[in-house]
Amino acid sequence: MENLDRKQLGESMAAAQNGDAAAYARLLTQLVPILRRFVGARLRNSDVDDVVQDILLSVHTARSTFEPDRPFMPWLITIARRRIVDYQRQTMRIAQLPIDEYSLLRGNSVPAQVEDEIAVAKVIGDWLPRLPSSQRVAVELLKLRGLSLKEAAHESGLSVMALKVATHRAMKLLKEELMVGSIRTSQ
Amino acid sequence: MTKLKALIATLAEDAVPVMRFPAPRRLVSLWLFIAAAGIFLFVAGMGVRQDLADNLRQARFVLELVAALATAIGAAWAATISALPGRPHWQKLIPFVPAVVWAGLLIHGTWLDAVPLRSDLICFPIIILLGTLPCVVLIFAMRRGVVLSPCLGMFFAVSASAALGYVGLRLVHPENAVSMILVWQFGPVVLLALFASCFGRRMFPHKVPDFLMRDMPFKRSAP
């Protein structure tokens, strides 16, 4: 970050506001290592890239609020700080929910009516190996083998909280996967 | 890194020109103009209080109105910059300076004149009536930005509007007992602002555009 010309970052964002896609792509690419360091210094887990991703999405939605006559870094850091706080709150909330409830969080439940069970099985079969290892382990132990949280934690070496978070994320991904599948089928 | 690259590519594809959020000074001026027009129409319709000319000769009355107006403008400024990330935090303290003067004048006045309290419920709906238009305008403008502290943003927006409502109320409602003003006119401004701040998250939700979630070539694992 120190080596980057901060003024140039602001200029790139001003260009992005005017629709310059190349300048915008360059800017976002330059921001990734900055944000990784910033987030990594504040979160101790392996979710740094997920939070960086959230920050980039927020930067995108907030780009109309950047004022070219003001410095770029305070604008970026304010957004990044807020997304880190949001992430921490969300993680805490998920960790406090009982296992049966968090997997059925509003809007995160798997669609109830899936007509083609074979297609669903195929989706799950394709989907499971692509998961990050912690999520795959959590799903296999808790959902496929039906172990309790304590048993799964004992077997995997992961904490109960980590298992809850990993399962929640995996279920969310599965939902997306099934939704995409059902859209393709209906087309 | 691959999914971040995919994300960057998708975001860059969507880099259409955007309309910049208006400069706070311009936005607050426009807001004040619209709000003042609304209050002027109301005051013109209701008619000013009969003792207004006498009251305007009293420094205390004028100072109180100026402090309330300055609080309204300061709070509108703070609300506007709440929608702009990266603005220094001290700018959000601006409305508290005139607000302290305003509250101080009323508390000191209550201390001096010991008038017993009675009911004056008409003040509350008038403040709401006068504050609604400015509040809607301000929230509409703020929603174009990114309100990262929604509760605080909502607090400022409603404070600004209710303080303007207070100014309008003081021009039409013939109440001079300071304790009554403190409880039935200043009190609702504070209560409304605090109550409305509870709805900040609903009014300024954090949203990721749907098309990003649907069409992305990458998969998110964040909650």
Interface residues (C-beta under 8 A of the other chain):
Chain A: A16 Q17 N18 G19 D20 A21 A22 Y24 A25 L28 T29 V32 D47 D49 D50 V51 V52 Q53 D54 L56 L57 S58 H60 T61 A62 R63 S64 T65 F66 E67 R70 P71 P74 W75 L76 I77 T78 I79 R82 D86 Y87 Q90 T91 I94 P132 Q135 V165 H168 R169 K172 L173 E176
Chain B: M1 K3 L4 L7 I8 A9 L11 A12 E13 D14 A15 V16 P17 V18 M19 R20 F21 A23 A83 L84 P85 G86 R87 P88 R144 G145 V146 L148 S149 H206 K207 V208 P209 L212 M213 K219 R220 S221 A222 P223
